[in-house]
Structure formats: C-alpha cells, structure tokens
Amino acid sequence: MEQHEHNCENCKWRAYYERKPQSFLGRLWKWHTGFCPGWKAYQEYLKEHEEEKSVGV
C-alpha cells in the first residue's frame, strides 16, 4: 500500500476545532469539511487503515 501524507493530521485549524468547537474558526473548519476533497480523502484513508488493522494485514 502507498504511504500517504495528509495535512489534515497536522492542521492547525483542526486542532483549534478540537479545543474550541463552538468558536467561529472551529465552526468554519467544520463547515469546510463538508466539501473539502482533502478531508474526504483523509477520512477514506483512515477508514481503510482501520479495516486493515481489523483484518490483520
């Protein structure tokens, strides 16, 4: 499997959202995840990674 680098893992806005989800920047970040192709790819990557762990690959 290819090694992927996702900026979402180290995103400062994401970290801010996790600390203060009701803040303006937190809500803006959450809104942008609805259409962000990078976020969707990151979520798919995490899903595949978890499936591999459960299968033991």
N, CA, C, O and CB atoms as a CASP TS submission, in Angstrom:
PFRMAT TS
TARGET T0000
AUTHOR 0000-0000-0000
METHOD Language model
MODEL 1
PARENT N/A
ATOM      1  N   MET     1       0.843  -1.182   0.000  1.00  0.00           N
ATOM      2  CA  MET     1       0.000   0.000   0.000  1.00  0.00           C
ATOM      3  C   MET     1       0.888   1.244   0.000  1.00  0.00           C
ATOM      4  O   MET     1       1.956   1.251   0.613  1.00  0.00           O
ATOM      5  CB  MET     1      -0.959  -0.001   1.223  1.00  0.00           C
ATOM      6  N   GLU     2       0.443   2.289  -0.686  1.00  0.00           N
ATOM      7  CA  GLU     2       1.187   3.528  -0.739  1.00  0.00           C
ATOM      8  C   GLU     2       1.144   4.239   0.604  1.00  0.00           C
ATOM      9  O   GLU     2       0.173   4.136   1.353  1.00  0.00           O
ATOM     10  CB  GLU     2       0.641   4.429  -1.834  1.00  0.00           C
ATOM     11  N   GLN     3       2.213   4.957   0.886  1.00  0.00           N
ATOM     12  CA  GLN     3       2.250   5.786   2.078  1.00  0.00           C
ATOM     13  C   GLN     3       1.656   7.144   1.733  1.00  0.00           C
ATOM     14  O   GLN     3       2.090   7.779   0.771  1.00  0.00           O
ATOM     15  CB  GLN     3       3.702   5.928   2.626  1.00  0.00           C
ATOM     16  N   HIS     4       0.685   7.594   2.489  1.00  0.00           N
ATOM     17  CA  HIS     4       0.022   8.859   2.214  1.00  0.00           C
ATOM     18  C   HIS     4       0.366   9.877   3.296  1.00  0.00           C
ATOM     19  O   HIS     4       0.464   9.547   4.478  1.00  0.00           O
ATOM     20  CB  HIS     4      -1.501   8.664   2.119  1.00  0.00           C
ATOM     21  N   GLU     5       0.542  11.099   2.870  1.00  0.00           N
ATOM     22  CA  GLU     5       0.748  12.215   3.788  1.00  0.00           C
ATOM     23  C   GLU     5      -0.488  13.091   3.716  1.00  0.00           C
ATOM     24  O   GLU     5      -0.814  13.620   2.653  1.00  0.00           O
ATOM     25  CB  GLU     5       2.049  13.027   3.438  1.00  0.00           C
ATOM     26  N   HIS     6      -1.167  13.248   4.816  1.00  0.00           N
ATOM     27  CA  HIS     6      -2.368  14.073   4.856  1.00  0.00           C
ATOM     28  C   HIS     6      -2.110  15.266   5.763  1.00  0.00           C
ATOM     29  O   HIS     6      -1.733  15.110   6.925  1.00  0.00           O
ATOM     30  CB  HIS     6      -3.598  13.256   5.348  1.00  0.00           C
ATOM     31  N   ASN     7      -2.315  16.444   5.223  1.00  0.00           N
ATOM     32  CA  ASN     7      -2.138  17.654   6.014  1.00  0.00           C
ATOM     33  C   ASN     7      -3.174  17.745   7.122  1.00  0.00           C
ATOM     34  O   ASN     7      -2.965  18.452   8.109  1.00  0.00           O
ATOM     35  CB  ASN     7      -2.217  18.884   5.124  1.00  0.00           C
ATOM     36  N   CYS     8      -4.276  17.046   6.974  1.00  0.00           N
ATOM     37  CA  CYS     8      -5.337  17.089   7.986  1.00  0.00           C
ATOM     38  C   CYS     8      -4.838  16.594   9.340  1.00  0.00           C
ATOM     39  O   CYS     8      -5.345  17.013  10.380  1.00  0.00           O
ATOM     40  CB  CYS     8      -6.535  16.248   7.535  1.00  0.00           C
ATOM     41  N   GLU     9      -3.856  15.714   9.331  1.00  0.00           N
ATOM     42  CA  GLU     9      -3.324  15.189  10.585  1.00  0.00           C
ATOM     43  C   GLU     9      -2.692  16.282  11.426  1.00  0.00           C
ATOM     44  O   GLU     9      -2.741  16.230  12.655  1.00  0.00           O
ATOM     45  CB  GLU     9      -2.307  14.097  10.310  1.00  0.00           C
ATOM     46  N   ASN    10      -2.096  17.274  10.771  1.00  0.00           N
ATOM     47  CA  ASN    10      -1.371  18.329  11.475  1.00  0.00           C
ATOM     48  C   ASN    10      -1.989  19.707  11.285  1.00  0.00           C
ATOM     49  O   ASN    10      -1.332  20.716  11.540  1.00  0.00           O
ATOM     50  CB  ASN    10       0.057  18.356  11.016  1.00  0.00           C
ATOM     51  N   CYS    11      -3.221  19.764  10.848  1.00  0.00           N
ATOM     52  CA  CYS    11      -3.885  21.027  10.540  1.00  0.00           C
ATOM     53  C   CYS    11      -4.121  21.841  11.819  1.00  0.00           C
ATOM     54  O   CYS    11      -4.708  21.351  12.783  1.00  0.00           O
ATOM     55  CB  CYS    11      -5.222  20.767   9.817  1.00  0.00           C
ATOM     56  N   LYS    12      -3.652  23.089  11.806  1.00  0.00           N
ATOM     57  CA  LYS    12      -3.820  23.943  12.973  1.00  0.00           C
ATOM     58  C   LYS    12      -5.286  24.294  13.193  1.00  0.00           C
ATOM     59  O   LYS    12      -5.724  24.428  14.336  1.00  0.00           O
ATOM     60  CB  LYS    12      -2.992  25.214  12.821  1.00  0.00           C
ATOM     61  N   TRP    13      -6.047  24.444  12.117  1.00  0.00           N
ATOM     62  CA  TRP    13      -7.475  24.727  12.265  1.00  0.00           C
ATOM     63  C   TRP    13      -8.196  23.548  12.893  1.00  0.00           C
ATOM     64  O   TRP    13      -9.088  23.726  13.722  1.00  0.00           O
ATOM     65  CB  TRP    13      -8.102  25.063  10.909  1.00  0.00           C
ATOM     66  N   ARG    14      -7.806  22.347  12.498  1.00  0.00           N
ATOM     67  CA  ARG    14      -8.426  21.154  13.081  1.00  0.00           C
ATOM     68  C   ARG    14      -8.129  21.075  14.573  1.00  0.00           C
ATOM     69  O   ARG    14      -9.017  20.783  15.373  1.00  0.00           O
ATOM     70  CB  ARG    14      -7.930  19.879  12.371  1.00  0.00           C
ATOM     71  N   ALA    15      -6.888  21.333  14.941  1.00  0.00           N
ATOM     72  CA  ALA    15      -6.512  21.315  16.351  1.00  0.00           C
ATOM     73  C   ALA    15      -7.295  22.372  17.133  1.00  0.00           C
ATOM     74  O   ALA    15      -7.719  22.132  18.264  1.00  0.00           O
ATOM     75  CB  ALA    15      -4.998  21.549  16.506  1.00  0.00           C
ATOM     76  N   TYR    16      -7.480  23.536  16.520  1.00  0.00           N
ATOM     77  CA  TYR    16      -8.249  24.593  17.162  1.00  0.00           C
ATOM     78  C   TYR    16      -9.696  24.155  17.343  1.00  0.00           C
ATOM     79  O   TYR    16     -10.298  24.390  18.391  1.00  0.00           O
ATOM     80  CB  TYR    16      -8.178  25.891  16.341  1.00  0.00           C
ATOM     81  N   TYR    17     -10.251  23.515  16.313  1.00  0.00           N
ATOM     82  CA  TYR    17     -11.620  22.998  16.399  1.00  0.00           C
ATOM     83  C   TYR    17     -11.747  22.000  17.547  1.00  0.00           C
ATOM     84  O   TYR    17     -12.731  22.022  18.287  1.00  0.00           O
ATOM     85  CB  TYR    17     -12.033  22.335  15.069  1.00  0.00           C
ATOM     86  N   GLU    18     -10.767  21.139  17.692  1.00  0.00           N
ATOM     87  CA  GLU    18     -10.826  20.137  18.758  1.00  0.00           C
ATOM     88  C   GLU    18     -10.778  20.778  20.142  1.00  0.00           C
ATOM     89  O   GLU    18     -11.361  20.250  21.089  1.00  0.00           O
ATOM     90  CB  GLU    18      -9.678  19.144  18.609  1.00  0.00           C
ATOM     91  N   ARG    19     -10.084  21.916  20.265  1.00  0.00           N
ATOM     92  CA  ARG    19     -10.026  22.624  21.544  1.00  0.00           C
ATOM     93  C   ARG    19     -11.272  23.467  21.775  1.00  0.00           C
ATOM     94  O   ARG    19     -11.806  23.511  22.883  1.00  0.00           O
ATOM     95  CB  ARG    19      -8.785  23.507  21.604  1.00  0.00           C
ATOM     96  N   LYS    20     -11.736  24.144  20.709  1.00  0.00           N
ATOM     97  CA  LYS    20     -12.853  25.083  20.853  1.00  0.00           C
ATOM     98  C   LYS    20     -13.831  24.912  19.689  1.00  0.00           C
ATOM     99  O   LYS    20     -13.866  25.749  18.787  1.00  0.00           O
ATOM    100  CB  LYS    20     -12.336  26.548  20.917  1.00  0.00           C
ATOM    101  N   PRO    21     -14.620  23.845  19.697  1.00  0.00           N
ATOM    102  CA  PRO    21     -15.502  23.567  18.558  1.00  0.00           C
ATOM    103  C   PRO    21     -16.598  24.615  18.342  1.00  0.00           C
ATOM    104  O   PRO    21     -17.104  24.735  17.226  1.00  0.00           O
ATOM    105  CB  PRO    21     -16.139  22.227  18.744  1.00  0.00           C
ATOM    106  N   GLN    22     -16.971  25.355  19.346  1.00  0.00           N
ATOM    107  CA  GLN    22     -18.037  26.341  19.187  1.00  0.00           C
ATOM    108  C   GLN    22     -17.525  27.727  18.787  1.00  0.00           C
ATOM    109  O   GLN    22     -18.320  28.648  18.599  1.00  0.00           O
ATOM    110  CB  GLN    22     -18.819  26.447  20.468  1.00  0.00           C
ATOM    111  N   SER    23     -16.205  27.882  18.657  1.00  0.00           N
ATOM    112  CA  SER    23     -15.651  29.166  18.237  1.00  0.00           C
ATOM    113  C   SER    23     -15.946  29.398  16.754  1.00  0.00           C
ATOM    114  O   SER    23     -16.314  28.470  16.033  1.00  0.00           O
ATOM    115  CB  SER    23     -14.124  29.219  18.505  1.00  0.00           C
ATOM    116  N   PHE    24     -15.783  30.629  16.314  1.00  0.00           N
ATOM    117  CA  PHE    24     -16.025  30.947  14.907  1.00  0.00           C
ATOM    118  C   PHE    24     -15.104  30.126  13.995  1.00  0.00           C
ATOM    119  O   PHE    24     -15.568  29.512  13.034  1.00  0.00           O
ATOM    120  CB  PHE    24     -15.819  32.455  14.656  1.00  0.00           C
ATOM    121  N   LEU    25     -13.806  30.116  14.295  1.00  0.00           N
ATOM    122  CA  LEU    25     -12.876  29.343  13.463  1.00  0.00           C
ATOM    123  C   LEU    25     -13.173  27.846  13.528  1.00  0.00           C
ATOM    124  O   LEU    25     -13.032  27.139  12.531  1.00  0.00           O
ATOM    125  CB  LEU    25     -11.432  29.606  13.900  1.00  0.00           C
ATOM    126  N   GLY    26     -13.579  27.370  14.691  1.00  0.00           N
ATOM    127  CA  GLY    26     -13.937  25.966  14.820  1.00  0.00           C
ATOM    128  C   GLY    26     -15.132  25.612  13.952  1.00  0.00           C
ATOM    129  O   GLY    26     -15.131  24.589  13.268  1.00  0.00           O
ATOM    130  N   ARG    27     -16.152  26.462  13.982  1.00  0.00           N
ATOM    131  CA  ARG    27     -17.337  26.213  13.155  1.00  0.00           C
ATOM    132  C   ARG    27     -17.022  26.365  11.672  1.00  0.00           C
ATOM    133  O   ARG    27     -17.569  25.639  10.843  1.00  0.00           O
ATOM    134  CB  ARG    27     -18.469  27.164  13.547  1.00  0.00           C
ATOM    135  N   LEU    28     -16.142  27.307  11.333  1.00  0.00           N
ATOM    136  CA  LEU    28     -15.735  27.482   9.940  1.00  0.00           C
ATOM    137  C   LEU    28     -15.004  26.236   9.436  1.00  0.00           C
ATOM    138  O   LEU    28     -15.243  25.778   8.319  1.00  0.00           O
ATOM    139  CB  LEU    28     -14.837  28.728   9.790  1.00  0.00           C
ATOM    140  N   TRP    29     -14.118  25.698  10.262  1.00  0.00           N
ATOM    141  CA  TRP    29     -13.396  24.489   9.870  1.00  0.00           C
ATOM    142  C   TRP    29     -14.376  23.330   9.669  1.00  0.00           C
ATOM    143  O   TRP    29     -14.275  22.594   8.688  1.00  0.00           O
ATOM    144  CB  TRP    29     -12.332  24.120  10.934  1.00  0.00           C
ATOM    145  N   LYS    30     -15.311  23.170  10.586  1.00  0.00           N
ATOM    146  CA  LYS    30     -16.293  22.091  10.487  1.00  0.00           C
ATOM    147  C   LYS    30     -17.125  22.237   9.221  1.00  0.00           C
ATOM    148  O   LYS    30     -17.401  21.241   8.552  1.00  0.00           O
ATOM    149  CB  LYS    30     -17.206  22.077  11.721  1.00  0.00           C
ATOM    150  N   TRP    31     -17.529  23.453   8.880  1.00  0.00           N
ATOM    151  CA  TRP    31     -18.299  23.710   7.664  1.00  0.00           C
ATOM    152  C   TRP    31     -17.493  23.325   6.434  1.00  0.00           C
ATOM    153  O   TRP    31     -18.024  22.707   5.511  1.00  0.00           O
ATOM    154  CB  TRP    31     -18.715  25.190   7.587  1.00  0.00           C
ATOM    155  N   HIS    32     -16.221  23.682   6.414  1.00  0.00           N
ATOM    156  CA  HIS    32     -15.411  23.422   5.229  1.00  0.00           C
ATOM    157  C   HIS    32     -15.172  21.927   5.008  1.00  0.00           C
ATOM    158  O   HIS    32     -14.898  21.519   3.879  1.00  0.00           O
ATOM    159  CB  HIS    32     -14.080  24.144   5.346  1.00  0.00           C
ATOM    160  N   THR    33     -15.267  21.104   6.049  1.00  0.00           N
ATOM    161  CA  THR    33     -15.064  19.665   5.871  1.00  0.00           C
ATOM    162  C   THR    33     -16.174  19.030   5.053  1.00  0.00           C
ATOM    163  O   THR    33     -16.013  17.921   4.542  1.00  0.00           O
ATOM    164  CB  THR    33     -14.969  18.980   7.218  1.00  0.00           C
ATOM    165  N   GLY    34     -17.297  19.720   4.925  1.00  0.00           N
ATOM    166  CA  GLY    34     -18.413  19.198   4.139  1.00  0.00           C
ATOM    167  C   GLY    34     -18.123  19.124   2.651  1.00  0.00           C
ATOM    168  O   GLY    34     -18.757  18.344   1.941  1.00  0.00           O
ATOM    169  N   PHE    35     -17.187  19.912   2.167  1.00  0.00           N
ATOM    170  CA  PHE    35     -16.881  19.912   0.736  1.00  0.00           C
ATOM    171  C   PHE    35     -15.393  19.788   0.427  1.00  0.00           C
ATOM    172  O   PHE    35     -15.017  19.759  -0.745  1.00  0.00           O
ATOM    173  CB  PHE    35     -17.408  21.165   0.112  1.00  0.00           C
ATOM    174  N   CYS    36     -14.555  19.715   1.421  1.00  0.00           N
ATOM    175  CA  CYS    36     -13.103  19.658   1.212  1.00  0.00           C
ATOM    176  C   CYS    36     -12.682  18.285   0.685  1.00  0.00           C
ATOM    177  O   CYS    36     -12.859  17.284   1.380  1.00  0.00           O
ATOM    178  CB  CYS    36     -12.357  19.973   2.528  1.00  0.00           C
ATOM    179  N   PRO    37     -12.124  18.217  -0.540  1.00  0.00           N
ATOM    180  CA  PRO    37     -11.698  16.915  -1.072  1.00  0.00           C
ATOM    181  C   PRO    37     -10.553  16.300  -0.276  1.00  0.00           C
ATOM    182  O   PRO    37     -10.455  15.077  -0.183  1.00  0.00           O
ATOM    183  CB  PRO    37     -11.280  17.061  -2.520  1.00  0.00           C
ATOM    184  N   GLY    38      -9.692  17.124   0.294  1.00  0.00           N
ATOM    185  CA  GLY    38      -8.597  16.598   1.116  1.00  0.00           C
ATOM    186  C   GLY    38      -9.115  15.919   2.369  1.00  0.00           C
ATOM    187  O   GLY    38      -8.618  14.859   2.749  1.00  0.00           O
ATOM    188  N   TRP    39     -10.111  16.518   3.017  1.00  0.00           N
ATOM    189  CA  TRP    39     -10.698  15.940   4.225  1.00  0.00           C
ATOM    190  C   TRP    39     -11.380  14.614   3.906  1.00  0.00           C
ATOM    191  O   TRP    39     -11.258  13.644   4.654  1.00  0.00           O
ATOM    192  CB  TRP    39     -11.702  16.917   4.860  1.00  0.00           C
ATOM    193  N   LYS    40     -12.098  14.586   2.789  1.00  0.00           N
ATOM    194  CA  LYS    40     -12.786  13.355   2.393  1.00  0.00           C
ATOM    195  C   LYS    40     -11.782  12.249   2.101  1.00  0.00           C
ATOM    196  O   LYS    40     -12.007  11.095   2.467  1.00  0.00           O
ATOM    197  CB  LYS    40     -13.674  13.603   1.162  1.00  0.00           C
ATOM    198  N   ALA    41     -10.675  12.590   1.443  1.00  0.00           N
ATOM    199  CA  ALA    41      -9.630  11.597   1.165  1.00  0.00           C
ATOM    200  C   ALA    41      -9.004  11.111   2.469  1.00  0.00           C
ATOM    201  O   ALA    41      -8.709   9.925   2.614  1.00  0.00           O
ATOM    202  CB  ALA    41      -8.542  12.191   0.234  1.00  0.00           C
ATOM    203  N   TYR    42      -8.804  12.011   3.401  1.00  0.00           N
ATOM    204  CA  TYR    42      -8.231  11.651   4.698  1.00  0.00           C
ATOM    205  C   TYR    42      -9.152  10.700   5.452  1.00  0.00           C
ATOM    206  O   TYR    42      -8.688   9.726   6.044  1.00  0.00           O
ATOM    207  CB  TYR    42      -7.967  12.908   5.538  1.00  0.00           C
ATOM    208  N   GLN    43     -10.453  10.976   5.435  1.00  0.00           N
ATOM    209  CA  GLN    43     -11.417  10.103   6.100  1.00  0.00           C
ATOM    210  C   GLN    43     -11.428   8.713   5.467  1.00  0.00           C
ATOM    211  O   GLN    43     -11.508   7.706   6.170  1.00  0.00           O
ATOM    212  CB  GLN    43     -12.819  10.719   6.045  1.00  0.00           C
ATOM    213  N   GLU    44     -11.346   8.663   4.138  1.00  0.00           N
ATOM    214  CA  GLU    44     -11.303   7.377   3.432  1.00  0.00           C
ATOM    215  C   GLU    44     -10.032   6.609   3.797  1.00  0.00           C
ATOM    216  O   GLU    44     -10.066   5.395   3.999  1.00  0.00           O
ATOM    217  CB  GLU    44     -11.376   7.595   1.899  1.00  0.00           C
ATOM    218  N   TYR    45      -8.914   7.328   3.880  1.00  0.00           N
ATOM    219  CA  TYR    45      -7.649   6.718   4.274  1.00  0.00           C
ATOM    220  C   TYR    45      -7.756   6.116   5.677  1.00  0.00           C
ATOM    221  O   TYR    45      -7.319   4.988   5.910  1.00  0.00           O
ATOM    222  CB  TYR    45      -6.512   7.756   4.222  1.00  0.00           C
ATOM    223  N   LEU    46      -8.340   6.875   6.610  1.00  0.00           N
ATOM    224  CA  LEU    46      -8.493   6.363   7.973  1.00  0.00           C
ATOM    225  C   LEU    46      -9.384   5.123   8.007  1.00  0.00           C
ATOM    226  O   LEU    46      -9.107   4.166   8.730  1.00  0.00           O
ATOM    227  CB  LEU    46      -9.073   7.448   8.883  1.00  0.00           C
ATOM    228  N   LYS    47     -10.442   5.155   7.226  1.00  0.00           N
ATOM    229  CA  LYS    47     -11.360   4.018   7.167  1.00  0.00           C
ATOM    230  C   LYS    47     -10.631   2.777   6.659  1.00  0.00           C
ATOM    231  O   LYS    47     -10.760   1.700   7.242  1.00  0.00           O
ATOM    232  CB  LYS    47     -12.569   4.340   6.262  1.00  0.00           C
ATOM    233  N   GLU    48      -9.872   2.919   5.586  1.00  0.00           N
ATOM    234  CA  GLU    48      -9.114   1.789   5.031  1.00  0.00           C
ATOM    235  C   GLU    48      -8.072   1.299   6.018  1.00  0.00           C
ATOM    236  O   GLU    48      -7.861   0.094   6.156  1.00  0.00           O
ATOM    237  CB  GLU    48      -8.439   2.185   3.712  1.00  0.00           C
ATOM    238  N   HIS    49      -7.419   2.223   6.706  1.00  0.00           N
ATOM    239  CA  HIS    49      -6.385   1.862   7.671  1.00  0.00           C
ATOM    240  C   HIS    49      -6.981   1.052   8.828  1.00  0.00           C
ATOM    241  O   HIS    49      -6.375   0.083   9.284  1.00  0.00           O
ATOM    242  CB  HIS    49      -5.687   3.127   8.207  1.00  0.00           C
ATOM    243  N   GLU    50      -8.143   1.442   9.292  1.00  0.00           N
ATOM    244  CA  GLU    50      -8.812   0.711  10.367  1.00  0.00           C
ATOM    245  C   GLU    50      -9.246  -0.674   9.902  1.00  0.00           C
ATOM    246  O   GLU    50      -9.151  -1.642  10.657  1.00  0.00           O
ATOM    247  CB  GLU    50     -10.024   1.497  10.874  1.00  0.00           C
ATOM    248  N   GLU    51      -9.720  -0.771   8.663  1.00  0.00           N
ATOM    249  CA  GLU    51     -10.123  -2.081   8.133  1.00  0.00           C
ATOM    250  C   GLU    51      -8.919  -3.015   8.030  1.00  0.00           C
ATOM    251  O   GLU    51      -9.038  -4.209   8.303  1.00  0.00           O
ATOM    252  CB  GLU    51     -10.792  -1.925   6.748  1.00  0.00           C
ATOM    253  N   GLU    52      -7.770  -2.484   7.643  1.00  0.00           N
ATOM    254  CA  GLU    52      -6.563  -3.298   7.562  1.00  0.00           C
ATOM    255  C   GLU    52      -6.155  -3.800   8.942  1.00  0.00           C
ATOM    256  O   GLU    52      -5.737  -4.949   9.089  1.00  0.00           O
ATOM    257  CB  GLU    52      -5.420  -2.500   6.931  1.00  0.00           C
ATOM    258  N   LYS    53      -6.276  -2.940   9.952  1.00  0.00           N
ATOM    259  CA  LYS    53      -5.932  -3.344  11.305  1.00  0.00           C
ATOM    260  C   LYS    53      -6.827  -4.479  11.786  1.00  0.00           C
ATOM    261  O   LYS    53      -6.364  -5.428  12.419  1.00  0.00           O
ATOM    262  CB  LYS    53      -6.034  -2.156  12.253  1.00  0.00           C
ATOM    263  N   SER    54      -8.129  -4.366  11.472  1.00  0.00           N
ATOM    264  CA  SER    54      -9.068  -5.390  11.952  1.00  0.00           C
ATOM    265  C   SER    54      -8.880  -6.722  11.233  1.00  0.00           C
ATOM    266  O   SER    54      -9.175  -7.779  11.790  1.00  0.00           O
ATOM    267  CB  SER    54     -10.506  -4.911  11.773  1.00  0.00           C
ATOM    268  N   VAL    55      -8.389  -6.670   9.994  1.00  0.00           N
ATOM    269  CA  VAL    55      -8.146  -7.890   9.227  1.00  0.00           C
ATOM    270  C   VAL    55      -6.786  -8.478   9.600  1.00  0.00           C
ATOM    271  O   VAL    55      -6.565  -9.680   9.457  1.00  0.00           O
ATOM    272  CB  VAL    55      -8.214  -7.603   7.706  1.00  0.00           C
ATOM    273  N   GLY    56      -5.870  -7.621  10.083  1.00  0.00           N
ATOM    274  CA  GLY    56      -4.554  -8.089  10.479  1.00  0.00           C
ATOM    275  C   GLY    56      -3.541  -8.073   9.365  1.00  0.00           C
ATOM    276  O   GLY    56      -2.591  -8.855   9.377  1.00  0.00           O
ATOM    277  N   VAL    57      -3.727  -7.198   8.406  1.00  0.00           N
ATOM    278  CA  VAL    57      -2.786  -7.098   7.274  1.00  0.00           C
ATOM    279  C   VAL    57      -1.622  -6.252   7.661  1.00  0.00           C
ATOM    280  O   VAL    57      -0.717  -6.041   6.855  1.00  0.00           O
ATOM    281  CB  VAL    57      -3.463  -6.518   6.026  1.00  0.00           C
TER
END
